[in-house]
Amino acid sequence: MSTLNDEMADVRSEVDDVRNRLREDVPDLFAFDVTVGNIAYNANSNSVSVTVEPSSRAREQLSDELGGVNVKTEGHLELEFRLTNTDRE
């Protein structure tokens, strides 16, 4: 039988794994360079929110992609991923 501390450590480890995976995978969703900022776990909705901001090269990349138009990149995007439960053996 595991203790509460053991279970909390397992949850922390799983959340850290999700954070690391998001830091690796989220930039691949964009055609330009982005920086993954804050990653927050919400236990109430069992979801992870990720803040994404265009990198310093994003304007140049987008301008080239769009044929030389001026591009302004202000603000950020926030993505929310809902986690699903899987049965472990």
Stockholm file with secondary structure:
# STOCKHOLM 1.0

chainA/1-89         MSTLNDEMADVRSEVDDVRNRLREDVPDLFAFDVTVGNIAYNANSNSVSVTVEPSSRAREQLSDELGGVNVKTEGHLELEFRLTNTDRE
#=GR chainA/1-89 SS CCCHHHHHHHHHHHHHHHHHHHHHHGGGGSSSCEEEEEEEEETTTTEEEEEEEECTTHHHHHHHHTTSCCCCCCSCEEEEEECCCCCCC
#=GC SS_cons        CCCHHHHHHHHHHHHHHHHHHHHHHGGGGSSSCEEEEEEEEETTTTEEEEEEEECTTHHHHHHHHTTSCCCCCCSCEEEEEECCCCCCC
//
